[in-house]
Amino acid sequence: QVQLVESGGGLVQPGGSLSLSCAASGRIFRINDMGWYRQAPGKQRESVAVITSGGNSNYADSVKDRFTISRDNAKKSVYLQMNSLKPEDTAVYYCYAHLISDRNGGYWGQGTQVTVSS
């Protein structure tokens, strides 16, 4: 059974930094795009950053120059380094991966809470 497991959320003061990690496990033949999404209370889930298998990345305008996405294909993992955090970054962050497995398609992690507050 394929799983995406996230770690690294928590509480941080404005201007601080946090790192998120997500590891995929199970019967996986190939991982295509991986990414991070977030959902704040009362808002729709939105894309934060996406990275292709070749390492090309795209960011939401709101996080450009503050967040960095990376991946380690050998470890089936994706990471999000978040710097200069703002209160509006507060949300549940979800890992996403498009996988080739027994069931091809998109998979989601369980979500990790990031709270930016003084």
Helices and strands as residue ranges (DSSP letters): E 3-7, E 10-12, E 18-25, E 28-39, E 46-51, E 57-59, E 67-72, G 73-75, E 77-82, G 87-89, E 91-101, E 105-108, E 112-116
